[in-house]
């Protein structure tokens, strides 16, 4: 009878239903209510992490492939190192050009010479990006992520607020220089001039849309990724939506300007 009772209790334990996972767990296996990641995949991810074990939750999914991410951030780090290595030579070249312009009386102060400021701004942005890339490369299992880690969150999203406007200002200067050269060398049609103005406006709008994503550092860091999961999800969706809108604006701007350029040439 005793063995029969033990067998009954054992079968009851085996018949107990497994605890379901809180999410779909697409890239792993659901075990006792948490997502178990296979080799090479982890739950940590930027902006919307799937690993909430440090915050009283479980693993929701395994979205990050370690080898791919390490390779990508290693390439970013290498690019930043090359760019920073070239910065002193570029600064020296632009300083020499500034000295010539100052002798001619065109520019009096270095802070009014915009190419020099662009290079300094780009160098500062490269330093921030390279520091983020370094942390990503050396951190095991991709544990420090944007949206949770204070430094990575502020550093990564501040690039949207400061780094992108610097690049945008440089491109707008190039666009203005191109426009002036076009007006002096050819007689552009009113449609082409209007297309150029529209392209510039759409470019600025796209810049504002992308730069505003830097403000998401505030709700990300003020809400727990576990108890405030909804805040992180909403911020993630809004950020991707804004980037998609910016990409659409840039596509419309470049397409309309290219079409008008071809029409003017023909």
For each residue, the residues with C-beta under 8 A, 3 or more apart:
1: 4 5
2: 5 6
3: 6 7
4: 1 7 8
5: 1 2 8 9
6: 2 3 9 10
7: 3 4 10 11
8: 4 5 11 12
9: 5 6 12 13
10: 6 7 13 14
11: 7 8 14 15
12: 8 9 15 16
13: 9 10 16
14: 10 11
15: 11 12
16: 12 13
17:
18: 30 31 32 33
19: 32 33
20: 30 33
21: 24 25 30 33 34 35 58 60
22: 33 57 58 60
23: 35 50 60 61
24: 21 61
25: 21 28 29 30 35 60 61 62
26: 61
27: 35 37 38 41 61 62 63
28: 25 35 36 37 38 41 43 59 61 62
29: 25 35 36 38
30: 18 20 21 25 33 34 35 36
31: 18 34 35 36
32: 18 19
33: 18 19 20 21 22 30 58
34: 21 30 31 58 59
35: 21 23 25 27 28 29 30 31 43 50 58 59 60 61 62
36: 28 29 30 31 59
37: 27 28 41 42 43 59 62
38: 27 28 29 41 62
39:
40: 65 66 67
41: 27 28 37 38 62 63 64 65 66
42: 37 51 62 64 66 141 142
43: 28 35 37 49 50 51 52 53 59 60 61 62 63 64
44: 49 50 51 64 141 142 143 145
45: 48 49 50 51 63 64 142 145
46: 49 145 146 147 152 156
47: 145 146 147 220 232 235 236 239
48: 45 147 232 233 236
49: 43 44 45 46 52 145 147 148 225
50: 23 35 43 44 45 59 60 61 62 63 64
51: 42 43 44 45 54 59 60
52: 43 49 55 56 57 58 59 60 225 226 229
53: 43 57 58 59
54: 51
55: 52 224 225 226 227
56: 52 226 227
57: 22 52 53 60 226
58: 21 22 33 34 35 52 53
59: 28 34 35 36 37 43 50 51 52 53 62
60: 21 22 23 25 35 43 50 51 52 57
61: 23 24 25 26 27 28 35 43 50
62: 25 27 28 35 37 38 41 42 43 50 59
63: 27 41 43 45 50
64: 41 42 43 44 45 50 69 142
65: 40 41 68 69
66: 40 41 42 69 70 141 142
67: 40 70 71
68: 65 71 72
69: 64 65 66 72 73 136 142
70: 66 67 73 74 136 137
71: 67 68 74 75
72: 68 69 75 76
73: 69 70 76 77 133 136 137
74: 70 71 77 78 133 137
75: 71 72 78 79
76: 72 73 79 80 129 130 133
77: 73 74 80 81 130 133 134 137
78: 74 75 81 82
79: 75 76 82 83
80: 76 77 83 84 126 127 129 130 133
81: 77 78 84 85 130
82: 78 79 85 86
83: 79 80 86 87 122 123 126
84: 80 81 87 123 126 127 130
85: 81 82 88
86: 82 83 89 90
87: 83 84 90 91 119 122 123 126
88: 85 91 92
89: 86 92 93
90: 86 87 93 94 119
91: 87 88 94 95 116 119 120
92: 88 89 95 96
93: 89 90 96 97
94: 90 91 97 98 113 115 116 119
95: 91 92 98 99 110 116
96: 92 93 99 100
97: 93 94 100 101 115
98: 94 95 101 102 107 110 113 116
99: 95 96 102 103
100: 96 97 103 104
101: 97 98 104 106 107 113
102: 98 99 105 106 107 108
103: 99 100
104: 100 101
105: 102 108
106: 101 102
107: 98 101 102 112 113
108: 102 105 112
109: 112 113
110: 95 98 113 116
111: 117
112: 107 108 109
113: 94 98 101 107 109 110 116 117
114: 117 118 169 173
115: 94 97 118 119
116: 91 94 95 98 110 113 119 120
117: 111 113 114 120 121
118: 114 115 121 122 166 169 170 173
119: 87 90 91 94 115 116 122 123
120: 91 116 117 123 124
121: 117 118 124 125 162 163 166
122: 83 87 118 119 125 126 163 166 167 170
123: 83 84 87 119 120 126 127
124: 120 121 127 128
125: 121 122 128 129 159 162 163 166 167
126: 80 83 84 87 122 123 129 130
127: 80 84 123 124 130 131
128: 124 125 131 132 155 158 159 163
129: 76 80 125 126 132 133 159 163
130: 76 77 80 81 84 126 127 133 134
131: 127 128 134 135 155
132: 128 129 135 136 152 155 156
133: 73 74 76 77 80 129 130 136 137
134: 77 130 131 137 138
135: 131 132 138 139 144 151 152
136: 69 70 73 132 133 139 142 144
137: 70 73 74 77 133 134
138: 134 135
139: 135 136 142 143 144
140: 143
141: 42 44 66
142: 42 44 45 64 66 69 136 139 145
143: 44 139 140
144: 135 136 139 148 149 152
145: 44 45 46 47 49 142 148 149 152
146: 46 47 149 152 153 156 157 220
147: 46 47 48 49 153 220 225 232 235 236
148: 49 144 145 152 153 220 225
149: 144 145 146 152 153
150: 153 154 221
151: 135 154 155
152: 46 132 135 144 145 146 148 149 155 156
153: 146 147 148 149 150 156 157 217 220 221
154: 150 151 157 158 217 221
155: 128 131 132 151 152 158 159
156: 46 132 146 152 153 159 160
157: 146 153 154 160 161 213 214 215 216 217
158: 128 154 155 161 162 163 214 217
159: 125 128 129 155 156 162 163 164 214
160: 156 157 163 164 210 211 212 213 214
161: 157 158 164 165 211 214 215
162: 121 125 158 159 165 166
163: 121 122 125 128 129 158 159 160 166 167
164: 159 160 161 167 168 207 210 211
165: 161 162 168 169 207 211
166: 118 121 122 125 162 163 169 170
167: 122 125 163 164 170 171
168: 164 165 171 172 203 204 207
169: 114 118 165 166 172 173
170: 118 122 166 167 173 174
171: 167 168 174 175 203
172: 168 169 175 176 200 203 204
173: 114 118 169 170 176 177
174: 170 171 177 178
175: 171 172 178 179 196 199 200 203
176: 172 173 179 180
177: 173 174 180 181
178: 174 175 181 182
179: 175 176 182 183 196
180: 176 177 183 184
181: 177 178 184 185
182: 178 179 185 186 188 192
183: 179 180 186 188
184: 180 181
185: 181 182
186: 182 183 264
187:
188: 182 183 192 193 196 264
189: 192 193 260 263 264
190: 193 194
191: 194 195 260 263 264
192: 182 188 189 195 196 260 261 263 264
193: 188 189 190 196 197
194: 190 191 197 198 260
195: 191 192 198 199 256 257 259 260 261
196: 175 179 188 192 193 199 200 257 260
197: 193 194 200 201
198: 194 195 201 202 253 256 257
199: 175 195 196 202 203 253 254 256 257
200: 172 175 196 197 203 204
201: 197 198 204 205
202: 198 199 205 206 249 250 252 253
203: 168 171 172 175 199 200 206 207 249 250 253
204: 168 172 200 201 207 208
205: 201 202 208 209 249
206: 202 203 209 210 245 246 247 249 250 253
207: 164 165 168 203 204 210 211 246
208: 204 205 211 212
209: 205 206 212 213 242 243 245 246 249
210: 160 164 206 207 213 242 243 246
211: 160 161 164 165 207 208 214
212: 160 208 209 215 242
213: 157 160 209 210 216 239 242 243
214: 157 158 159 160 161 211 217
215: 157 161 212 218
216: 157 213 219 220 235 238 239
217: 153 154 157 158 214 220 221
218: 215 221 222
219: 216 222 223 231 235
220: 47 146 147 148 153 216 217 223 231 232 235
221: 150 153 154 217 218
222: 218 219 228
223: 219 220 227 228 231 232
224: 55 227 228 229
225: 49 52 55 147 148 228 229 232
226: 52 55 56 57 229
227: 55 56 223 224
228: 222 223 224 225 231 232
229: 52 224 225 226 232 233
230: 233 234
231: 219 220 223 228 234 235
232: 47 48 147 220 223 225 228 229 235 236
233: 48 229 230 236 237
234: 230 231 237 238
235: 47 147 216 219 220 231 232 238 239
236: 47 48 147 232 233 239 240
237: 233 234 240 241
238: 216 234 235 241 242
239: 47 213 216 235 236 242 243
240: 236 237 243 244
241: 237 238 244 245
242: 209 210 212 213 238 239 245 246
243: 209 210 213 239 240 246 247
244: 240 241 247 248
245: 206 209 241 242 248 249
246: 206 207 209 210 242 243 249 250
247: 206 243 244 250 251
248: 244 245 251 252
249: 202 203 205 206 209 245 246 252 253
250: 202 203 206 246 247 253 254
251: 247 248 254 255
252: 202 248 249 255 256
253: 198 199 202 203 206 249 250 256 257
254: 199 250 251 257 258
255: 251 252 258 259
256: 195 198 199 252 253 259 260
257: 195 196 198 199 253 254 260 261
258: 254 255 261 262
259: 195 255 256 262 263
260: 189 191 192 194 195 196 256 257 263 264
261: 192 195 257 258 264 265
262: 258 259 265 266
263: 189 191 192 259 260 266
264: 186 188 189 191 192 260 261
265: 261 262
266: 262 263
